[in-house]
Amino acid sequence: MRYLRQVAAGLDTGPLLAELAAQPALWRELTFRQAFPGSAHRDTECIFLRWCTEAVDPAAVFFSTEAVDYPALAALPAAQPLIDALLAAVDAEALGRVLLVNLQPQGEITPHIDEGAYADYYDRFHIALASEPGNAFTVGAETVHMAPGSAWWFNHKREHTVRNGSAVPRLHLIVDAVAPTYRALRNLDGGADGR
């Protein structure tokens, strides 16, 4: 596959899922990502573990490469071992933003390309926490079902979309990192921004 690569499997997602189940209010603390006009993420809920310092400033979201820990990271300590395992698996040099995303049953993340200096600087990785058959992650003409416990890189500078065709929420941990091997894969696909 050209736009999607599995980078790890067999990750233990159970502890983080248990922490999330015990703290459902975390999903409702920050809603700007799905509420932003024209957002591709309207069918989602998010928990921000690391994000930019000016959370709701569109300029910062698209252009600031700085990321800081948010209180939810301390509230969900089981996320850290998964983040660390991902960073080791991809030989990451730096950690960017980290968020949890809940895509509702029958929901969709509409087709889009990640843009701006932030997206140019980092590569994006997904760790599937809960994902039933019927979930389809599509980049270009490639589609995969990311099974629970697996981690994936994808070229976020190509048009991508996600469809949850199942009856239960799809939960992913998204980790942005500077990972030269994966930057090189993106560069092979048409330049630094992948276009």
LINFEN-V237928 format. One record per pair of residues at least 6 apart in sequence whose ideal C-beta (glycine too) atoms are under 6 Angstrom apart, sorted by the first residue. I is the first residue (numbers start at 1). J is the second residue. If there is no record, write none. Layout:
I | J
I | J
//
This chain:
1 | 142
3 | 139
3 | 140
3 | 142
3 | 154
3 | 155
3 | 158
4 | 139
4 | 142
4 | 144
4 | 154
5 | 153
6 | 150
6 | 152
7 | 89
7 | 90
7 | 151
7 | 153
8 | 89
8 | 151
9 | 150
10 | 149
11 | 82
11 | 85
11 | 149
13 | 129
13 | 148
13 | 149
15 | 78
16 | 78
16 | 79
17 | 129
19 | 76
19 | 78
26 | 47
26 | 72
27 | 45
30 | 48
32 | 56
33 | 41
33 | 46
34 | 41
34 | 42
34 | 44
40 | 109
40 | 110
40 | 112
41 | 109
43 | 104
43 | 107
43 | 108
44 | 101
44 | 103
45 | 102
46 | 99
46 | 101
47 | 72
47 | 100
48 | 70
48 | 99
49 | 70
49 | 72
49 | 73
49 | 79
49 | 98
50 | 67
50 | 69
50 | 97
50 | 98
51 | 70
51 | 97
52 | 60
52 | 64
53 | 68
54 | 60
62 | 116
63 | 116
63 | 117
65 | 118
65 | 121
67 | 96
67 | 97
82 | 127
82 | 173
83 | 175
86 | 125
86 | 151
86 | 175
87 | 177
90 | 179
92 | 177
92 | 179
93 | 178
94 | 178
95 | 177
96 | 122
96 | 176
97 | 176
98 | 175
99 | 174
100 | 173
101 | 172
102 | 169
102 | 171
103 | 164
103 | 170
105 | 164
105 | 167
105 | 168
107 | 164
108 | 163
109 | 161
109 | 162
111 | 159
111 | 161
113 | 159
114 | 156
120 | 193
122 | 176
123 | 179
123 | 182
123 | 183
124 | 156
124 | 176
125 | 153
125 | 175
126 | 152
126 | 172
126 | 174
127 | 151
127 | 173
128 | 146
128 | 148
128 | 150
128 | 172
129 | 171
129 | 173
130 | 148
130 | 171
131 | 146
131 | 148
131 | 170
132 | 166
132 | 168
134 | 165
134 | 166
135 | 145
135 | 164
135 | 170
136 | 143
136 | 163
137 | 144
137 | 146
137 | 162
138 | 161
139 | 154
139 | 155
139 | 158
139 | 160
140 | 158
146 | 152
153 | 182
155 | 186
155 | 189
155 | 194
157 | 193
157 | 194
158 | 194
164 | 170
186 | 194
//
